[in-house]
Amino acid sequence: MNTLRQMLCLSALTCVVHAAPSYPAARKDDVSDDYHGTRVADPYRWLEDDNAADTKAWVQEENKVTHAYLEAIPRRDAIRSRLRELWNYERIGSPSHYGTNWFFSRNSGLQNQAVLYVSDTPDGEGRLLLDPNTLSKDGTTSLAGQSPSEDGKLLAYALSAGGSDWQEILVRDVATGKDLEDHLKWVKFSSMSWRRDGSGFFYTRYDAPKEGAALTQKNEFPKLCFHKLGTKQDADPIVYERKDHANWGFHAGVSEDGRYLIIHISEGTDPKNRLFYQDLTVADSKVVELLPDADAEYTFIENAGPVFYIRTNLDAPLGKIVTIDTRTPERAKWKEILPATKDLLKSVSSVGGQLICSYLQDAKSAVKAIDMDGKLIREIKLPDIGTAGGFQGKTEDKQTFYSFSTFTDPGSIYRYDIATGESKVWRKPKVGFDSAAYESEQIFYPSKDGTKVPLFIVHKKGLKLDGTNPTLLYGYGGFNISMAPGFSVPRAVWLEMGGVLAVANLRGGGEYGREWHEAGTKLRKQNVFDDFIAAGEWLIAHKYTSTPKLAIQGGSNGGLLVGACLVQRPDLFGAAIPHVGVMDMLRFHKFTIGWAWQADYGSSDNAEEFKALYAYSPYHNLKPGTHYPATMVMTADHDDRVVPAHSFKFAARLQEYQAKDGPPVLIRVESSAGHGAGTALSKSIEQSADEWAFLSKSLGM
């Protein structure tokens, strides 16, 4: 144990030490690659083959070790019981209407999946239309998306099995509740948008993968198709594809007036995109490349005939609204409707003849209504400091709905009167959590280079700043995604356990627009890790916690964040939970949709970017004999977003390199689950119980 760690432990009373279990043997193969003259060993390459018998055997043995360790923690059962108790409340989604039907989701409390209901009024109890819980014994088949036809008589819906990104689309008759014969397969990252006459819908599909490779094979060359009701998928015409661009992705939607098919074209996860359209009123019309340069973000909002309303950050890093007349689309003729402000224009929706503009002010929601000429109608008053979402609808609507929540309150769904601006509670959940006993604050701390970074801190009122509080530091820092306030049952239980929650708004995220995002990408990715490490140092310096009481957690890109930071500063943290993380930064682009992340990460195929990736790649920077914090790596067998090989290889090497007197290093592999979306509630409860039990022991709670 190094001197700094000893000092930190002494300053926080006593260091928590727990004997590590005996880990399963993991063979090491003589495998290496040459990257621009640098030879890099990869002894656990064999774990990339998730179908191999030896990989399955290793996973099985690791799970035995992990579950035996967790089951021996006395507090685990009580945590699980509290999670079940607190999660058992009715949750209803915002309603949306098509024709005379209103659609909304409802979970009675402990249902594995939310159920879809339909009603003839927004206030009716509704009748059950689709219950995913009946589609699998373990509740792991989820409703991944739904799209009613314009008249509300038909419902196209997508199902996902076991948490996979792959989806199958079916069509249900809303009146009878029975499915039609239509059945589409090999759909992924797709919208479903109906023609206004209800004859069919547009969607995106891939070619069928090789047998046995559905969860690992690269996803390339998608096809935008139209499915005509009553026909076989093989007969679906291809509306648009690009055989010269393997990595272009298509997300299509029909404009409200039914005239245009708007095609949003992305390349990986780069926020910059192209925007094309097709005139649906003209038979066999060609796709028009309206915005072909991918030099900024372009989001279609609404159209007034041939005039398109577009949200963009072109020459406006925080976002603005412009109109483009498709008859004269030259940039010199664009009209600025809403100029950029000091806050990030996160999204815009068109409803009731108004544009509802949602902003982020230091990662908190602020909403304004403007008219179609850009004139301010009103600022929409929100109940508190938190996150608002919704405001969807159609031009003729007189009302819309939105949700609002905070870290300590699941909030409510509000009905908003478009003419008067009045908001009234439509549904308020009844949760057995005393939100009044807790408080949230936002501070700004300096990162390594002096950049001020926002940090939300949530804790019981009257917290003593004596360095002894178990603290969970969470972050993401990537892909232009913002970490805004929001309620979480597991986090509520963590707070009840006496924990402090800290959520950092790191560079790489979307909290402050394009420049903030780009400051945490590619050759500047280290800024993200510096921001997170600085948050931990600030919490310790201000006596919220101390190293033995400080845990870090993050998922996906946030799993990479946790992995990189526990490797770079093992002396700073007492425990770590990297969830479905990207741990091998040299090979991530070789699996499923991993190539898409090169916009944020760069690629090992590029010599300069290889150096940056190799310098922080968690798997490659572990060092033998280092005292790493207690760690539980989390992944799932059906994760085809970040394939579980990342977690397998990282955990195997971390167990190999952990100091002999170091705390436990575990890996928990969930079955019939994926990257997170659609996870059965029963599995979420077990997972959260295991995480908090692990931290309660690791942090000496």
Secondary structure, 3 states (H helix, E strand, C coil): CCHHHHHHHHHCCCCCCCCCCCCCCCCCCCCEEEECCEEEECCCHHHHCCCCHHHHHHHHHHHHHHHHHHHCCCCHHHHHHHHHHHHCCCEECCCEEECCEEEEEEECCCCCCCEEEEECCCCCCCEEEECHHHCCCCCCEEEEEEEECCCCCEEEEEEEECCCCCEEEEEEECCCCCEEEEEEEEECCCCCEECCCCCEEEEEECCCCCCCCCCCCCCCCCEEEEEECCCCHHHCCEEECCCCCCCEEEEEEECCCCCEEEEEEEECCCCCCEEEEEECCCCCCCCEEEECCCCCCEEEEEEECCEEEEEECCCCCCCEEEEEECCCCCHHHCEEEECCCCCEEEEEEEECCEEEEEEEECCEEEEEEECCCCCEEEEECCCCCCEEEECCCCCCCCEEEEEEECCCCCCEEEEEECCCCCEEEEECCCCCCCHHHEEEEEEEEECCCCCEEEEEEEEECCCCCCCCCCEEEECCCCCCCCCCCCCCHHHHHHHHCCCEEEEECCCCCCCCCHHHHHCCCHHHCHHHHHHHHHHHHHHHHCCCCCHHHEEEEEECHHHHHHHHHHHHCCCCCCEEEEECCCCCCCCHHHCCCHHHHHHHHCCCCCHHHHHHHHHHCHHHHCCCCECCCEEEEEEECCCCCCCCHHHHHHHHHHHHHECCCCCCEEEEEECCCCCCCCCCHHHHHHHHHHHHHHHHHHCCC
